[in-house]
Amino acid sequence: MVQSLLVVEDDKDLRKLLKEIFLDKGYSVHAVFDGVSAIKETKRTHPDLVILDLGLPKMTGESVCAEIKKLFPEMPVIILTAKGTPHGMVKGLNLGADDYIAKPFEMDVLIARVKARLRDHNKEERKLQVADLILDTKTMEVLRSKKRIELAPQEFKLLEYLMQNKGRI
């Protein structure tokens, strides 16, 4: 399964570079330049991870982080910002960010941290949900409107695949 990233960065050159590098690493990548677009794109695509700059137009990165965590508490967010002070790091992590990287940064470090956060997130992820349909990958239980649905193993695998790739062609 291809994992998806949302890059939220107002610097055009850095946004383009991050998108190209993560595409080359095999990720599906969406990139936006402002906070309002970040919220819309997160709702639309449900990325596996968000890389978020704090200095954004239209809506602060702090507000974007708080809103994403309110809507999708389990979605990993890595803050990537020039605000590299200890106070800024504490503030960002207290907003719910899963990691904080100060600019300038080493690309290899960012890539490693993205992989680590996705690995951690995937270990915890055991339930998939689309509307009122819930699939538990550990117990192989499927619920629709809180009513259990019995599926054959192949049906379960197919439903799991479709739910994991919701919105993807």
Buried (B, 14 or more C-beta within 10 A) or exposed (E): EEBBBBBBBBBEEBBEBBBEBBEEEEBBBBBBBBBBBBBEBBEEBBBBBBBBBBEBEBBEBBBBBBBBBEEBEEBBBBBBBEBEEEEBBEBBBEBBBBBBBBEEBEEEEBBEBBBBBBEEBEEEEEBBEBEEBBBBBEEEBBBEEEEEBEBEEEEBEEBBEEBBEEEEE
